[in-house]
């Protein structure tokens, strides 16, 4: 688990484009569907840092599901990634408003905070 986390941090810092590293992006997409929530959250964070518009359209469904996830770590990671993606792909992130509205109703204060922050920046 520690080694995987180091790999996530390294990929995030190097920030290769998604076209150059198809193996890395496919591995991250596999981790987005993992049963281990920490893997899912970290994969979302890293994938959103290296993604471009075409890949974002492919993973949009997974990000929407992550926003309304029961685990607050996963939901918060997706919301923060949405805040970062809003600067590069605002038209895609604006389509997530229903899921973000649902996240505002979460019991976790951190998820509520990030959801309100994303809603504020969208509007």
Phi, psi and omega in degrees: 000320179294320179295319179298319179295322176297321178296317177303313180296321179295315179298319181296321181285321179290323178052059175288157178285155184295332179292328185282335188229070181295328180292319179296314181294322178292326176293319178294322178294326176295318179292333177296337179258011181291158176276347179270116187297326180293323175297317181298313182297314180293322179295321178297313181301313184289316182297323179288338176284328185255002186278156172244183185298323182288319179289326179298322177297328180285327183260005183301319180299319179294322179292320177298319178294323181291327180298323182259016180296150180289332180280122182295333179293317180292315180297317180295320178298319180292321180292317178295322176296323176297322178297318179291321181288339180299331180287329183257328183225066185295328183293327179285317183293327180295337178285353182269012189300322179297316180292322180292321176299321178293323180292333177297332180276004182297157177280338182278126183296324181294321177294317177300316180299312180292324178294317177295322178297318179292318178298319180297317182288330177293320182273000000 
